[in-house]
Amino acid sequence: MSSRAALRLLRSTAARTAVRSTTQKRAFAALANAATRPVSKAAAVPMMTRGVKTIDFAGTKEVVHERADWPREKLLDYFKNDTLALIGYGSQGYGQGLNLRDNGLNVIIGVRKDGASWKAAQEDGWVPGENLFDVDTAIQKGTIVMNLLSDAAQSETWSHIKPLITKGKTLYFSHGFSPVFKDLTKVETPSDVDVILVAPKGSGRTVRSLFKEGRGINSSYAVWQDVTGKAEERAIALAVAVGSGYVYQTTFEKEVRSDLYGERGCLMGGIHGMFLAQYEVLRERGHSPSEAFNETVEEATQSLYPLIGKYGMDYMYDACSTTARRGALDWSPKFKAALKPVFNELYDAVVDGSETKRSLEFNSQPDYREKFEKELQEIRDLEIWRVGKEVRKLRPENN
Ligand SMILES: NC(=O)c1ccc[n+]([C@@H]2O[C@H](COP(=O)([O-])OP(=O)(O)OC[C@H]3O[C@@H](n4cnc5c(N)ncnc54)[C@H](OP(=O)(O)O)[C@@H]3O)[C@@H](O)[C@H]2O)c1
């Protein structure tokens, strides 16, 4: 972006921030007033029903539950007779487990004794024989079994674990992967237990850090099997207990499809592919590494994408030069047309189980960590990311 464009962006950002601040104040006043007057049909404020919100997402009404419905005292009372056995202590086990513990619930961890997780759990203050056990013992002690093993491990261990999940227990997942693709994973859930899902929309590290900041991560919840009639309520309560702020309703199928699709697409795979393609063309056309990196990654992540995240796509367009804006608006439909067939191919590969099969085959190999590390090293060694390392050092905050 030219310095003129950058200056314009700054001015425009400052102006919009001022406008937004007024708009936000107005929105706050509208919400406060809404409590004392009837809500009109067209009003954009959320409608409250016993603390549950029905929110109009661009014309589609959805039910959203919030943390405020489940204060800590209510959670403690609701789970007073439960032992939450959290199996696996990877990213989610860490985040959800520590949040449950800080919420004062009776939570225990189950991991294999010779694995890295046993050591990690001890470092986080879980005590062997008190609230840290091997997997079998933890499941036997638990009334709610939270299966947070890696998806491949859930499949590998299922034949052993299944008989331990006896009538009366609740089975909990954070991904629809194992039950939805049961033909491949062999995870056929017992017919006499509630089976529920809470899927935080982020890494377990974020589940933990947001909780510590007094905020909550967005999560989705779903019910696979309801034998007690209480499965949905329990899923929502657990979502809050593990550290969610807002909890969105979904199904196991929709959760697993959108999740596998999203991470392969815009969230990770797609965006990496797009960065590489743009960078390579710039380099092949004679641009220097720093110029190619700055115009592909640095400006995107440091300047423009945060604007999309904070205020939306229209704001980002509005904040850029007329030249940048015109070209981007013209080229966007071409990229969409070129990419949509790839996204459809990807969605089909998710639905037909090819992506699940690939993931199970790769992640079940005993040396999968070494193989994955080799792939990460290949990424680190790419020119674009080596250049990125140097560019990051030159950021104002690193000087
Ligand atoms: N990570 C995320 O951002 C995220 C977000 C939302 C939902 N989820 C879902 O949450 C669940 C857990 O994911 P995660 O990323 O937290 O976990 P992960 O890192 O994929 O899995 C780690 C756990 O699995 C255990 N494990 C692996 N192989 C095992 C085996 N053969 N026997 C026993 N234990 C084994 C590991 O123990 P050892 O240390 O002993 O190997 C470790 O405790 C998954 O269903 C995932 O899809 C993850």
The ligand as a Gaussian input file, in Angstrom:
#p B3LYP/6-31G(d) Opt

LIG

0 1
 N       -7.094000     -28.516000      19.429000
 C       -8.128000     -27.776000      19.067000
 O       -7.959000     -26.608000      18.728000
 C       -9.534000     -28.330000      19.128000
 C      -10.604000     -27.432000      19.046000
 C      -11.897000     -27.915000      19.181000
 C      -12.099000     -29.277000      19.348000
 N      -11.054000     -30.146000      19.374000
 C      -11.299000     -31.584000      19.588000
 O      -10.957000     -31.895000      20.922000
 C      -10.508000     -33.260000      20.988000
 C       -9.125000     -33.289000      21.615000
 O       -8.252000     -32.574000      20.776000
 P       -6.858000     -31.983000      21.306000
 O       -6.303000     -31.155000      20.183000
 O       -7.032000     -31.404000      22.638000
 O       -6.058000     -33.291000      21.558000
 P       -4.804000     -33.910000      20.821000
 O       -3.650000     -33.036000      21.112000
 O       -5.130000     -34.239000      19.436000
 O       -4.769000     -35.288000      21.680000
 C       -4.006000     -35.370000      22.738000
 C       -4.360000     -36.475000      23.731000
 O       -4.595000     -37.753000      23.118000
 C       -3.783000     -38.706000      23.851000
 N       -3.489000     -39.873000      23.015000
 C       -3.024000     -39.897000      21.759000
 N       -2.905000     -41.171000      21.336000
 C       -3.308000     -41.955000      22.374000
 C       -3.459000     -43.353000      22.563000
 N       -3.184000     -44.207000      21.583000
 N       -3.905000     -43.795000      23.766000
 C       -4.213000     -42.929000      24.762000
 N       -4.094000     -41.595000      24.644000
 C       -3.666000     -41.125000      23.466000
 C       -2.535000     -37.918000      24.208000
 O       -1.871000     -38.556000      25.276000
 P       -0.279000     -38.734000      25.304000
 O        0.297000     -37.425000      25.714000
 O       -0.121000     -39.788000      26.313000
 O        0.150000     -39.109000      23.927000
 C       -3.168000     -36.579000      24.617000
 O       -3.580000     -36.602000      25.957000
 C      -10.541000     -33.792000      19.570000
 O      -11.768000     -34.443000      19.347000
 C      -10.462000     -32.521000      18.730000
 O      -10.999000     -32.663000      17.430000
 C       -9.765000     -29.703000      19.308000

